[in-house]
Amino acid sequence: MTEKKVENPFRTLAQPAREAPPDPGLVAPRTEQDALREELERGVLFTTVESMVNWSRANSIWPLGFGLACCAIEMMATLGPGYDLSRFGAEVMRPSPRQADLMIVAGRVSLKMAPVVRLLYDQMPDPKWVIAMGACASCGGVFNNYAIVQGVDKIVPVDVYVPGCPPRPEALIHGIMKLQEKILSSRIELGPAPRARRKQGAA
Ligand code: SF4
């Protein structure tokens, strides 16, 4: 599967042609960063509302702070100084679903817990995303029995699956980076969400 390239959300104006330097061999090639820096120095930056909104959403993810089983220990390690999830803007764990936009389902979901997970999801404001962390959350894992939901996607829509038992913190960080790519390439809807979608709790 080919990786989808995420483009820089900023677009700069085309620059007028420059005079050729006297000796090209002595001048470093002009990079995209050079062009962006020059544009910023002029104080003018062009982009779209969609790019700005997606950029800000992707880099300020607030996960819901809860865990269900052993995978949650790895999720907690992701927040520590060793892995430092704050480098990706996603370290602000919120204790209330009303302040969170990412649900990381870390651990197996029992049938008894399933309605609670769905209620938490419904209480999160739109837009919201879900990561299924580990084999148990993704497909039930080794617990192929009557007590465990065989994949949390049976009760909430999942955006990214992180494999492993348990996945290491690097794997969860990779999953969050994949989610950021997905957010950056998504279409935004301005204005209030349609009533029917709000009732379903869809993102
Ligand atoms: S995937 Fe493995 S580590 Fe994670 S909750 Fe299941 S048994 Fe525990």
Residues whose N, C-alpha, C, O or C-beta is under 5 A from the ligand:
A	BS01	SF4	A69 C70 C71 G107 R108 G134 A135 C136 G141 G164 C165 P166
